[in-house]
Amino acid sequence: MAYFHPTLHPVIQGLLITSAIIIACEAPSVARTPLPQPPGNTRLGQQKEFTISSGVQVKGQKYVRQPLIMKGSKTDAVSNLIVDNIEMDHSGPLFAAFMAGQSLSDARFSRIRSVEAQSGLLRFRGPIHNLLIEDIELHITAVNQDPKKVPFGIALAGKTSADTGSEIIIRNAIISGAKSAHEGYRNGDGIATERGYSNIRLENITSSDNSDAGFDLKSSDTIGRNLTAERNQRNFKLWYGQSFDGPITSIDPGGVGSARPAHIALCGKKDGSSVFSFAHINFRATTPVPLIDIGERCGKVRVIIKSYSLNVPKDTPKLSGAINLASVEWGTEIPVDKGAR
């Protein structure tokens, strides 16, 4: 039986059930505003990005050396958007919204592959409702040198109270390479969610080689399962309380950024109400990086780990940072083959 979060909107449930069918069987044609279809194999700068509109379907396209392909509408609320089966090479974002108020609902981005990417893939601003992102492969090779910019893979971005969203699913994704290499704090996250977003599900995702976090999650009511973070400065950077009802794996954090390295970095609400729960955590490393780091400028946190496995050096500290702010319930340690990598 298919699993649905109890608060998922019926529309997104329908998308989950029919996403595989839609690819093979198109709905009857309906009248739409003609889509400005960028041709494949365009040269850098020769094809101007276009603004999305409701009912648009972008399918089976290939983009080469395209700085930006689609952007959000400044004036219209956009709904029923389908972007499917996209190949990208040496290109910038497939979609980017640059300001709050660029509303998007009932949208699907699926089967997207971007190699030698020059920036992140998808950047949203609120309000967003009923968004499905699945079957993504993103490999970023360009390194950010501008301290004012934040590299990303997929971002639910936000700077204002209008940046909100709910009922969002990201699943079946491989993301790597969101890096900065400049003086000061070197940002760069594989998947990032800001505070205004809620009711989010992350499933079957690997995020690696980002200069800050593999997963930087500030959203509320966020559920994660089968997530792997590898070779990020902080593999999981979690804020205000999150729940992981399936296993997560953290491998070899540190060495790529400027922040204090950790497998999992936690920051709680100032009122001390934050709870982080984990069904199972696999910790794997060749260097003694702390398993859990607690931020000094944060509130108290309660951490519940039902089970965990360790394949790390013996001198690896379990806690670092403001350990006085943390109450950690270590559950059952499950032995592993120390020779397994």
C-alpha positions in Angstrom: 0.0 0.0 0.0 1.3 3.4 -0.9 2.3 5.6 2.0 1.1 9.2 2.2 1.8 11.8 4.9 -1.6 12.3 6.7 -1.7 16.0 5.8 -0.7 15.7 2.2 -3.2 17.5 -0.1 -5.2 15.2 -2.4 -3.7 16.9 -5.5 -0.1 15.9 -4.6 -1.3 12.4 -3.7 -2.7 12.2 -7.2 0.5 13.3 -8.6 2.4 10.5 -6.7 0.0 7.8 -8.0 0.0 9.0 -11.6 3.5 10.4 -12.1 4.7 7.3 -13.9 1.6 7.0 -16.0 1.7 10.7 -17.2 5.1 10.1 -18.8 3.9 7.3 -21.0 0.3 8.5 -21.7 -0.4 12.1 -22.5 -3.7 13.7 -21.5 -5.9 15.0 -24.4 -4.7 18.2 -25.8 -6.2 21.4 -24.5 -6.0 25.0 -25.5 -2.9 26.7 -24.0 -0.8 29.7 -24.5 2.0 28.7 -26.9 5.1 27.7 -25.1 8.4 29.5 -26.0 10.4 26.3 -26.6 14.1 26.8 -26.4 15.9 24.6 -28.9 18.4 22.0 -27.7 22.2 22.5 -28.0 22.0 26.3 -27.7 25.2 28.3 -27.1 25.8 30.3 -24.0 23.9 33.5 -24.0 22.2 33.0 -27.3 18.9 31.8 -25.9 17.0 34.1 -23.5 15.2 32.5 -20.5 11.5 32.5 -20.6 8.8 33.1 -17.9 6.6 30.2 -16.9 2.8 30.3 -17.1 -0.1 28.1 -16.0 -0.7 24.9 -17.8 2.7 24.8 -19.5 4.4 21.5 -20.2 8.1 21.4 -20.9 9.2 17.9 -22.0 12.0 16.2 -23.8 14.3 19.2 -24.1 18.1 19.5 -24.0 19.9 22.6 -23.1 23.6 23.3 -23.5 25.5 26.3 -22.1 22.3 28.0 -21.1 22.7 30.4 -18.1 19.0 30.3 -17.0 16.2 28.4 -18.7 12.9 29.3 -16.9 12.0 31.9 -14.3 9.0 32.7 -12.2 6.3 35.1 -13.2 6.4 38.5 -11.4 2.6 39.0 -11.9 0.7 35.8 -12.4 0.1 32.9 -10.0 1.3 29.8 -11.9 -0.3 26.4 -11.5 -0.4 23.0 -13.3 3.2 23.2 -14.5 4.9 20.0 -15.7 8.7 19.9 -16.5 9.8 16.4 -17.5 12.6 14.5 -19.2 15.2 17.4 -19.4 18.9 17.1 -20.2 21.3 19.9 -19.4 25.0 20.4 -20.0 27.2 23.3 -18.8 24.1 25.2 -17.9 22.7 27.3 -15.0 19.4 26.9 -13.2 16.6 25.1 -14.9 14.1 27.2 -12.9 14.7 30.2 -10.6 12.4 32.5 -8.7 14.2 35.6 -7.6 11.6 37.3 -5.4 8.8 36.5 -3.0 5.3 36.5 -4.4 6.1 34.3 -7.5 3.3 31.9 -6.6 3.6 28.3 -7.9 1.2 25.4 -7.1 0.4 21.9 -8.4 3.7 21.6 -10.2 6.0 18.7 -11.1 9.7 18.6 -12.0 10.8 15.1 -13.0 13.5 13.1 -14.8 16.1 15.9 -14.9 19.8 15.4 -15.5 22.3 18.3 -15.4 26.0 17.6 -15.8 29.0 20.0 -15.6 26.4 22.4 -14.1 27.4 26.0 -13.7 25.1 26.6 -10.7 22.2 25.0 -8.9 19.2 23.4 -10.5 15.9 24.7 -8.9 15.4 27.7 -6.7 11.9 28.5 -5.4 10.5 31.5 -3.6 7.1 31.4 -1.9 4.2 31.0 -1.9 4.4 27.3 -3.1 1.8 24.6 -2.7 1.8 21.0 -3.9 5.2 20.6 -5.5 6.7 17.3 -6.6 10.4 17.0 -7.5 11.7 13.5 -8.4 14.3 11.6 -10.4 17.0 14.3 -10.3 20.7 14.1 -11.1 22.8 17.2 -10.6 26.5 17.5 -10.8 27.9 21.1 -10.3 31.4 21.7 -11.4 31.6 25.5 -11.3 32.9 26.9 -7.9 31.5 30.1 -6.5 34.0 32.9 -5.8 31.5 35.6 -4.8 30.9 35.9 -1.0 27.5 37.5 -1.7 26.2 34.4 -3.5 25.0 31.1 -2.0 25.5 28.0 -4.1 22.7 25.4 -4.0 21.4 22.3 -5.6 17.7 22.6 -4.8 16.5 25.5 -2.6 13.3 26.5 -1.0 14.6 30.0 -0.5 13.2 32.7 1.6 14.0 36.2 2.8 10.5 37.6 3.7 7.3 36.5 5.4 5.8 35.8 1.9 8.3 33.0 1.3 6.1 30.1 2.4 5.1 26.7 1.1 3.7 23.4 2.0 3.1 19.9 0.7 6.4 19.5 -1.0 8.1 16.2 -1.9 11.7 15.8 -3.1 12.6 12.2 -3.9 15.0 10.0 -5.8 17.8 12.5 -6.3 21.6 12.7 -6.6 23.1 16.2 -5.9 26.7 17.2 -5.7 29.2 20.1 -5.9 27.5 23.2 -4.5 30.8 24.9 -3.4 32.3 28.2 -2.5 36.0 28.9 -2.5 36.5 32.5 -1.2 37.6 34.1 2.1 35.2 33.9 5.0 32.2 31.6 5.4 32.1 29.2 2.4 28.4 28.5 1.9 27.0 25.8 -0.4 24.2 23.3 0.3 22.8 20.4 -1.7 19.3 20.8 -0.5 18.2 23.8 1.5 14.8 24.7 3.0 14.0 28.0 4.9 11.7 28.5 7.8 8.5 29.5 5.9 8.1 26.1 4.4 6.3 23.1 6.1 5.0 19.6 5.5 8.0 18.5 3.4 9.0 15.0 2.6 12.6 14.0 1.5 13.1 10.5 0.3 16.0 8.5 -1.4 18.4 11.4 -1.8 22.2 11.5 -1.9 23.9 14.9 -1.4 27.7 15.1 -1.5 30.7 17.4 -1.9 29.0 20.6 -0.9 31.1 23.2 1.0 28.5 23.7 3.8 25.7 21.1 4.2 24.4 18.2 2.3 21.0 18.9 3.8 20.4 22.4 5.4 16.8 22.2 6.7 15.0 25.0 8.5 11.5 24.0 7.4 8.9 22.6 9.9 7.1 19.3 9.8 9.9 17.9 7.7 10.1 14.1 7.3 13.2 12.4 5.8 14.0 8.8 5.0 16.8 7.0 3.1 19.0 10.1 3.0 22.8 9.9 2.5 25.2 12.8 2.9 28.8 12.4 2.0 31.9 14.7 2.1 30.0 17.8 3.0 31.5 20.1 5.7 28.4 19.3 7.8 26.5 16.4 6.3 23.2 17.2 8.0 22.6 20.8 9.2 19.2 20.7 11.0 17.2 23.5 12.7 14.3 23.8 15.1 13.3 20.1 15.1 13.1 17.4 12.3 11.9 13.8 12.1 13.7 11.0 10.2 11.5 8.0 10.1 13.8 6.0 7.8 17.6 5.4 8.0 20.0 8.2 7.2 23.7 7.8 6.5 26.6 10.2 7.1 29.9 9.6 5.5 33.2 11.4 5.9 32.2 15.0 6.7 34.6 17.9 6.8 37.5 19.2 4.7 35.6 21.2 2.1 34.3 24.3 3.9 35.0 26.8 6.7 32.4 25.8 9.3 33.1 23.4 12.2 32.8 20.0 10.7 30.2 17.4 12.0 28.2 14.5 10.8 25.0 16.2 12.2 24.8 19.9 13.3 21.8 20.9 15.3 20.3 24.2 16.3 17.2 24.4 18.4 14.6 27.1 19.0 15.3 29.7 21.7 12.3 28.4 23.7 13.9 25.0 24.1 11.1 23.1 22.4 13.0 21.5 19.5 13.0 17.7 19.2 15.0 15.9 16.6 14.2 12.2 16.1 16.0 9.6 14.1 14.9 6.0 13.4 18.5 4.9 12.5 21.7 6.7 11.8 24.7 5.1 10.0 27.9 7.0 10.9 30.9 6.3 8.7 34.2 8.1 8.6 38.0 7.7 8.4 38.7 10.8 10.6 37.4 11.6 14.1 34.8 14.2 13.2 32.1 14.8 16.0 28.9 12.8 15.4 26.6 15.6 16.7 27.5 19.3 17.0 25.3 21.7 19.0 25.3 25.4 18.0 26.2 27.9 20.7 23.7 30.5 19.7 20.8 28.1 19.7 18.2 26.9 22.2 18.1 23.6 24.0 17.5 20.4 21.9 16.2 17.0 22.7 17.7 14.3 20.4 16.1 10.9 20.1 18.1 8.2 18.3 16.3 4.9 18.2 19.3 3.0 16.8 22.7 3.8 15.2 25.8 2.1 13.8 29.4 3.3 14.1 32.2 2.7 11.6 34.4 5.6 12.7 37.7 6.0 14.5 37.7 5.1 18.2 38.5 8.6 19.3 35.5 10.2 17.6 33.6 12.4 20.0 29.8 11.8 20.1 29.1 15.5 21.0 30.8 18.8 20.4 29.9 22.5 20.6 27.4 23.6 23.3 26.9 20.2 24.7 25.1 21.6 27.8 22.2 22.5 25.5 21.6 18.9 24.4 19.8 16.0 25.8 20.6 13.0 23.7 18.9 9.6 24.0 21.2 7.1 22.3 19.2 4.0 21.5 20.5 0.6 20.4 24.0 0.5 18.8 23.9 -2.0 16.0 27.4 -3.6 15.3 28.9 -3.3 11.8 31.7 -4.9 10.0 34.5 -2.4 10.6 36.2 -3.4 7.4 33.1 -2.4 5.4 33.2 0.9 3.6 
